[in-house]
Amino acid sequence: MNLNVIIKNIFIISALLPSMVLADINAPKYTFRGGEVSNSKNVYHGSAVQQTQQTSQPNRTSQQTQYGTAKNPYYVPNVNQDFWSYPRKLRLKRAATGEYVEAIYWANGQINMDGYNKLNWLMRDVRAGAVTNIDVRLFDLLYAIQSWVSYYGYTSPLIITSGFRSEKTNRSTEGAAKNSMHVQGKATDFYIPNLPWQYVGQLAATYQAGGVGFYPGQRFIHVDTGRVRYWVHGPGGKKIK
């Protein structure tokens, strides 16, 4: 799968974001409900993310190409199945330790504790060896992001650079907010190999599931389940408004 393909399709949603002046963003009023994303005109089951576990490709008319239609080159295949009714599986790798976890954290309408705890361990405070229960909504957001890019052939695990932080670790982390969502188990920093951090961040921002921070120097994205907000981390740790 060509990188240009996924970039073009991410532009479908990132085009909703008027500029990279993210603090002043005025995106459409989408809501992330852990089951669908909706606005006043449309409801996108599964957060507009394509279903990776379906066994067949969506139906296309004779005019539709692999990535678009004759009239609309930015066509995205529709998926009729309810995305969130499937077991939710994440593939994560921890940058600091090299650990890899592939686990189902939600199935049959409830948390799958075995998989959930495996993911909690991978998201632990590596420095302190401390573990907490990660907000399931955060896993849902990562699942939505990973499923979208996986549909277009990017099946690498999400590389986690920071997950839960103890208060001690947070205090010693350069640029960390005193009331960081990391301390609450509601934030993570990550990147996807071979995908530009800008596009991953724009994809995350479109779901409006919480905060999204762009860190161009470190080339990773911060996401959390707090209030919806956006920022770019500039030189010297300064947030660019």
C-alpha positions in Angstrom: 0.0 0.0 0.0 1.4 3.3 -1.1 2.0 6.0 1.6 0.2 8.5 -0.6 -3.0 6.4 -0.5 -3.3 6.6 3.3 -2.3 10.2 3.3 -5.0 11.0 0.7 -7.6 9.2 2.8 -6.5 10.8 6.0 -7.0 14.1 4.2 -10.7 13.2 4.0 -10.9 13.9 7.7 -8.0 16.2 8.2 -9.5 18.5 5.7 -12.1 19.2 8.3 -9.4 20.9 10.3 -8.9 24.4 8.9 -5.3 25.0 9.8 -2.4 23.8 11.9 -3.0 26.7 14.3 -4.6 24.0 16.4 -5.4 26.0 19.5 -7.8 28.1 17.4 -9.3 25.2 15.6 -12.9 25.3 14.6 -13.6 21.7 13.6 -17.2 20.4 13.0 -18.9 19.3 16.2 -18.3 15.6 16.2 -18.8 13.6 19.3 -16.9 10.4 20.2 -19.2 8.1 22.1 -17.2 4.9 22.1 -19.5 3.5 19.5 -20.0 6.1 16.8 -19.0 9.5 15.8 -21.8 11.8 14.7 -22.5 15.3 13.6 -25.8 17.0 12.7 -25.9 15.4 9.3 -24.3 12.0 9.5 -23.6 9.2 11.8 -20.4 7.2 11.2 -20.5 3.9 12.9 -17.2 3.0 14.5 -15.9 6.5 14.4 -15.7 6.5 10.6 -13.0 3.9 10.9 -13.0 0.9 8.6 -13.6 -2.5 10.0 -10.4 -4.5 9.9 -12.0 -7.8 10.9 -14.5 -8.1 8.1 -14.0 -11.0 5.7 -15.0 -9.3 2.5 -14.4 -5.9 0.9 -17.3 -3.4 0.8 -19.4 -3.5 -2.3 -18.3 -1.0 -5.0 -20.0 0.1 -8.2 -18.3 -0.3 -11.6 -17.3 3.3 -11.4 -15.4 2.9 -8.1 -11.7 2.4 -8.2 -9.7 0.9 -5.3 -9.3 4.3 -3.6 -12.1 6.4 -5.1 -14.8 6.8 -7.7 -14.9 8.5 -11.1 -16.7 11.4 -9.5 -15.1 11.4 -6.1 -11.4 10.4 -5.9 -11.6 10.7 -2.1 -14.2 8.0 -1.8 -13.9 5.9 1.4 -15.6 2.4 1.4 -18.7 2.2 3.6 -18.9 -0.5 6.2 -22.3 -1.7 7.2 -21.4 -3.7 10.2 -21.3 -2.0 13.6 -17.6 -1.5 14.1 -17.9 -1.5 17.9 -19.7 -4.8 18.1 -16.5 -6.6 17.3 -13.9 -7.5 19.9 -11.5 -4.6 20.3 -7.9 -5.6 19.9 -4.8 -3.4 20.2 -1.3 -4.0 19.0 1.1 -1.9 21.0 4.9 -1.8 21.4 6.8 0.1 24.2 9.6 2.1 22.8 11.6 2.0 26.1 11.6 -1.7 26.6 10.8 -3.3 23.2 7.8 -5.1 24.8 5.0 -6.0 22.4 1.4 -6.8 23.4 -1.4 -7.8 21.1 -4.5 -8.1 23.2 -8.3 -7.9 23.1 -9.4 -5.5 25.9 -13.1 -5.5 25.2 -15.5 -8.3 24.0 -19.1 -9.2 24.4 -20.1 -5.8 25.7 -17.6 -5.7 28.6 -13.9 -5.4 29.5 -11.9 -8.5 28.8 -9.8 -8.4 32.0 -6.9 -10.6 30.7 -6.3 -8.4 27.7 -7.0 -5.2 29.5 -4.4 -6.0 32.2 -1.8 -6.9 29.6 -2.3 -3.5 28.0 -2.2 -1.7 31.4 1.1 -3.4 32.1 2.6 -2.2 28.8 1.3 1.3 29.5 2.9 1.3 33.0 5.3 3.9 34.4 8.5 2.1 33.3 10.8 4.2 35.5 8.8 3.6 38.7 7.4 0.2 37.8 4.0 1.5 38.7 0.8 0.3 37.0 -2.7 1.7 36.9 -6.0 1.0 35.2 -6.0 3.0 31.9 -9.1 4.8 30.9 -10.9 2.4 28.5 -11.9 5.5 26.4 -8.2 6.0 25.7 -7.9 2.4 24.4 -11.0 3.0 22.3 -9.4 6.0 20.7 -6.2 4.1 20.0 -8.3 1.2 18.6 -10.1 3.6 16.3 -6.9 5.1 15.0 -5.2 1.8 14.6 -8.2 0.3 12.8 -8.3 3.2 10.3 -4.7 2.9 9.3 -4.7 -0.9 9.3 -7.5 -0.8 6.7 -5.0 0.9 4.4 -2.2 -1.6 5.1 -0.4 0.0 7.9 -0.4 -2.8 10.4 2.6 -1.9 12.5 1.9 -1.6 16.3 1.5 1.8 17.8 4.8 2.7 19.4 4.1 4.0 22.9 6.7 6.4 24.2 4.8 7.4 27.4 1.7 6.0 29.1 0.9 6.2 32.8 3.2 8.3 34.9 3.5 8.3 38.7 3.6 11.8 40.2 7.3 11.4 40.9 8.0 10.5 37.3 5.8 13.3 36.0 7.6 15.9 38.1 10.9 14.8 36.6 9.6 14.7 33.0 10.6 17.8 31.0 7.7 19.9 29.9 5.1 17.8 31.7 2.1 19.6 33.1 1.6 19.4 36.9 -1.9 18.1 36.5 -0.9 15.9 33.5 -3.5 13.4 32.2 -0.7 10.8 32.2 -0.9 10.7 36.0 -4.6 9.8 35.8 -4.0 7.0 33.3 -5.9 9.0 30.7 -3.1 10.0 28.2 -0.4 8.4 26.1 2.2 9.6 23.6 2.8 7.5 20.6 3.7 7.3 16.9 3.1 5.0 14.0 6.1 3.8 12.0 6.3 5.1 8.5 3.4 7.5 8.9 4.0 11.3 9.3 3.2 12.5 12.8 1.2 15.3 11.3 -1.4 13.0 9.7 -1.7 10.8 12.7 -2.4 13.8 14.9 -5.0 15.1 12.5 -6.7 11.8 12.4 -6.8 11.7 16.2 -8.0 15.3 16.4 -11.0 14.6 14.1 -12.5 12.2 16.6 -12.7 15.0 19.2 -12.3 12.4 22.0 -10.1 14.7 24.1 -6.8 16.6 23.8 -4.3 16.1 21.0 -0.8 17.5 21.2 1.7 17.7 18.2 5.3 17.2 19.1 7.3 17.8 15.9 10.7 17.8 17.7 10.2 14.3 19.1 7.9 13.3 16.2 5.1 11.8 18.3 1.5 12.6 19.1 -0.1 13.0 22.6 -3.7 12.0 23.0 -5.9 12.1 26.2 -9.5 11.8 27.2 -9.8 15.2 28.8 -11.5 18.2 27.3 -11.2 18.7 23.6 -8.2 20.9 22.8 -5.2 21.1 20.5 -1.6 22.4 20.7 1.8 22.2 19.0 4.8 21.7 21.2 7.4 24.2 20.0 11.1 24.8 20.8 12.0 24.9 24.4 8.8 23.2 25.5 6.7 26.2 24.6 3.1 25.5 23.4 2.4 27.3 20.1 -1.1 28.8 20.1 
